[in-house]
């Protein structure tokens, strides 16, 4: 095989290989960015629900249904667990950035 053809073939293969690696790494970066944005949305949703839980506990204390915020929180979580079968386990500190 002629040296010119060999060098051209090596150049083409190198270019295709470089292009493939570039496309593959961009695809992985986009995937990671998508996952990170999903994690950020979930983190924001958890914070919003924790804030909602705090407001509900404040209302229970104001309505005289619970003597303290802590007791309101515990009774709210127990009722949620008995009616829905789930109980929150994460504290606001677990969701902090």
Rosetta blueprint (number, residue, H / E / L):
1 X L
2 X L
3 X H
4 X H
5 X H
6 X H
7 X H
8 X H
9 X H
10 X H
11 X H
12 X H
13 X H
14 X H
15 X H
16 X H
17 X H
18 X H
19 X H
20 X H
21 X H
22 X H
23 X H
24 X H
25 X H
26 X H
27 X H
28 X H
29 X H
30 X H
31 X H
32 X H
33 X H
34 X H
35 X H
36 X H
37 X H
38 X H
39 X H
40 X H
41 X H
42 X H
43 X H
44 X H
45 X H
46 X H
47 X H
48 X H
49 X H
50 X H
51 X H
52 X H
53 X H
54 X H
55 X H
56 X H
57 X H
58 X H
59 X H
60 X H
61 X H
62 X H
63 X L
64 X L
65 X L
66 X L
67 X L
68 X L
69 X H
70 X H
71 X H
72 X H
73 X H
74 X H
75 X H
76 X H
77 X H
78 X H
79 X H
80 X H
81 X H
82 X H
83 X H
84 X H
85 X L
86 X L
87 X L
88 X L
89 X L
90 X L
91 X L
92 X H
93 X H
94 X H
95 X H
96 X L
97 X L
